[in-house]
Amino acid sequence: MSALLGLHMRIVDFTLMYTQAPIIVDIFLDLPAGFNINGNRKDYVLRLKKNLYGLKQAGLSWFEMLCDHPVFLGFKQSDSDPCFFYHDELILICYVDDCLMFSPLKEDVDLLITALKEMFVLTDKGNVSAYLGIQKEKHRDEKENEILMMSQLHLMQRILETINLMDQHLHDTPAELRKLLTKDTEGEQ
């Protein structure tokens, strides 16, 4: 694994993260249509045992479970961003179900991922080339110093493709410069 600016960076994706967290409050549901017990569905309800996506408290219970995990006990949480954790030279940035981790020591990142795999179902996505739509590239300046360049070009291209604007002729400004606009008194435009 190549190190970027001396850091080993990896990303993990927590699989079905909300369903891994314990439910905070009792939630009851009506039986789904077509589901009958003894020919009757009005006298029965279901009690959820796990969180579902879309529940208001699902994100909170997931985040609390993540923060209370024994692996995180040695970490400090940033005062300015609750999703930023650090311990010595190991840094974690968690956003919903993606967790970016980096350290100068590859072994620290490997040990952390191993510890997280003992409690959570997750996928190790390996080396980081993009995170949350931000791509990273390594460059050297004129003095041969390593520089980390970050951009969202790929994300912008994907948005333009989605709204069918990739083949459009784009202008630097939305209208002609110095064009005098006048009021349309005839109501034609």
Secondary structure by P-SEA (a helix, b strand, c coil): ccccccbbbbbbbbccccccccccbbbbbccccccccccccccbbbbbccccccccaaaaaaaaaaaaccccccbbbbcccccccccccbbbbbcccbbbbbcccaaaaaaaaaaaaacccccccccccccccbbbbbbbcccccbbbbbbaaaaaaaaaaaacccccccccccccccbbbbbcccccc
